[in-house]
């Protein structure tokens, strides 16, 4: 499960100014799932993949921050507590990368990568194309790892 994930390992080829994404799990072959952990990573993903994950990441981060209640937390600890709350409350934004670091699929899963019947998971490829024909085995590996069902019928938002 997601809690048993190995410690983070940096993505190959990270450019200056980017933080290392968190390792989630391996897919088939040389494909690996990583979790985006910063707005800078979401911006890079948007540019690399030609879609709006940055906008969705920023919006989810704002919603999570707005829901934070600092009541009862000493002032000096509030910013740390806010950061922890945001990390726990935000959906997981993920990217599937190949061995050279090329982006293949972008995903959005429920917070903490845990099953949630009320949350609509999203899977998109480059330019919002359907990732399932080429990367279905990697999506299945992510589903097995997290326990979150990721069927094309509900996760790919642009059925054409």
C-alpha positions as CSV (number, residue, x, y, z in Angstrom):
1,X,0.0,0.0,0.0
2,X,1.0,3.7,-0.3
3,X,2.2,3.8,3.3
4,X,4.8,1.1,2.6
5,X,6.4,3.1,-0.3
6,X,10.2,3.3,-0.1
7,X,11.8,6.6,0.8
8,X,11.7,9.3,-1.9
9,X,14.2,9.0,-4.7
10,X,15.0,11.9,-7.0
11,X,13.8,11.9,-10.6
12,X,16.6,11.6,-13.1
13,X,17.3,14.8,-14.9
14,X,15.7,17.2,-12.5
15,X,16.5,20.7,-13.5
16,X,17.8,23.4,-11.2
17,X,15.0,24.9,-9.0
18,X,12.9,21.8,-9.0
19,X,12.5,19.6,-5.9
20,X,12.7,15.9,-6.2
21,X,9.4,14.2,-6.7
22,X,8.4,11.5,-4.2
23,X,8.7,7.9,-5.5
24,X,5.4,6.0,-5.4
25,X,5.9,2.7,-7.2
26,X,7.3,1.0,-10.2
27,X,5.3,0.2,-13.3
28,X,6.2,-2.3,-15.9
29,X,9.6,-2.1,-17.6
30,X,11.4,1.1,-16.8
31,X,8.3,3.2,-16.0
32,X,8.0,4.7,-12.5
33,X,5.2,6.6,-10.7
34,X,6.2,9.8,-8.8
35,X,4.1,12.2,-6.7
36,X,4.3,15.9,-7.5
37,X,5.0,17.7,-4.2
38,X,5.4,21.3,-5.2
39,X,3.9,23.9,-7.4
40,X,7.1,24.1,-9.3
41,X,6.8,20.4,-10.2
42,X,3.2,20.9,-11.3
43,X,4.3,23.8,-13.5
44,X,7.0,21.5,-15.1
45,X,4.4,18.7,-15.6
46,X,2.0,21.1,-17.3
47,X,4.7,22.3,-19.7
48,X,6.0,18.9,-20.3
49,X,2.6,17.2,-20.9
50,X,0.7,20.1,-22.5
51,X,-2.2,20.2,-20.0
52,X,-3.4,22.1,-17.0
53,X,-2.3,20.1,-14.0
54,X,-0.6,23.2,-12.6
55,X,-4.0,25.0,-12.3
56,X,-5.6,22.0,-10.6
57,X,-2.7,21.5,-8.2
58,X,-2.7,25.2,-7.2
59,X,-6.5,25.1,-6.7
60,X,-6.3,22.0,-4.6
61,X,-3.5,23.5,-2.5
62,X,-5.6,26.6,-1.9
63,X,-8.7,24.6,-0.9
64,X,-6.6,22.5,1.5
65,X,-4.9,25.6,3.0
66,X,-8.3,27.4,3.5
67,X,-9.6,24.4,5.4
68,X,-6.8,24.5,7.9
69,X,-8.0,25.5,11.4
70,X,-5.1,26.7,13.6
71,X,-7.3,26.8,16.8
72,X,-5.4,25.4,19.7
73,X,-2.0,25.3,17.9
74,X,0.7,27.6,19.3
75,X,1.4,30.4,16.9
76,X,5.0,29.3,16.4
77,X,3.9,25.9,15.2
78,X,1.0,27.0,13.0
79,X,2.9,27.2,9.7
80,X,4.4,23.7,10.1
81,X,0.9,22.4,11.1
82,X,-0.6,24.1,8.0
83,X,2.0,22.4,5.7
84,X,1.3,19.0,7.2
85,X,-2.5,19.6,6.8
86,X,-2.2,20.7,3.2
87,X,0.0,17.6,2.4
88,X,-2.6,15.3,3.9
89,X,-5.7,17.0,2.6
90,X,-4.6,17.6,-1.0
91,X,-5.3,15.0,-3.7
92,X,-2.2,13.1,-5.0
93,X,-0.9,14.5,-8.3
94,X,1.2,11.8,-9.9
95,X,3.3,11.5,-13.0
96,X,4.5,8.3,-14.8
97,X,8.0,8.7,-16.1
98,X,10.2,6.6,-18.3
99,X,13.9,5.9,-17.4
100,X,15.0,9.1,-19.2
101,X,12.5,11.2,-17.2
102,X,10.0,11.7,-20.1
103,X,6.5,12.3,-18.9
104,X,4.0,9.7,-20.0
105,X,0.8,10.0,-17.9
106,X,-0.5,12.5,-15.3
107,X,-2.9,11.3,-12.6
108,X,-4.9,12.7,-9.7
109,X,-5.8,10.4,-6.9
110,X,-7.6,10.9,-3.6
111,X,-5.7,12.4,-0.7
112,X,-3.0,10.1,0.8
113,X,-3.5,7.9,-2.2
114,X,-6.3,6.0,-0.4
115,X,-9.6,4.7,-1.9
116,X,-12.4,7.3,-1.6
117,X,-15.7,6.5,-3.3
118,X,-16.6,10.2,-3.5
119,X,-13.4,11.3,-5.2
120,X,-13.1,11.3,-9.0
121,X,-9.7,10.1,-10.1
122,X,-8.2,11.5,-13.3
123,X,-5.8,9.9,-15.8
124,X,-4.5,11.8,-18.8
125,X,-1.7,11.5,-21.3
126,X,0.1,14.2,-23.3
127,X,-2.2,17.0,-24.5
128,X,-5.1,15.3,-22.5
129,X,-5.0,12.2,-24.7
130,X,-6.2,8.8,-23.5
131,X,-3.3,7.1,-21.6
132,X,-5.0,3.7,-21.3
133,X,-4.1,2.1,-24.7
134,X,-0.3,2.6,-24.2
135,X,0.1,2.8,-20.4
136,X,-2.8,0.7,-19.1
137,X,-0.4,-1.8,-17.4
138,X,1.3,1.0,-15.5
139,X,-2.0,2.4,-14.4
140,X,-3.0,-1.1,-13.3
141,X,0.3,-1.3,-11.3
142,X,-0.6,2.0,-9.6
143,X,-4.1,0.8,-8.8
144,X,-2.7,-2.4,-7.2
145,X,-0.2,-0.4,-5.2
146,X,-2.7,2.1,-3.8
147,X,-5.8,0.0,-3.7
148,X,-7.6,2.8,-5.7
149,X,-9.7,1.5,-8.6
150,X,-8.6,3.4,-11.8
151,X,-11.0,2.2,-14.6
152,X,-10.8,4.1,-17.9
153,X,-14.6,4.6,-17.8
154,X,-14.5,6.9,-14.8
155,X,-10.9,8.2,-14.8
156,X,-10.3,9.4,-18.3
157,X,-12.4,12.7,-18.5
158,X,-12.2,13.2,-22.3
159,X,-13.9,10.2,-23.8
160,X,-14.0,10.8,-27.5
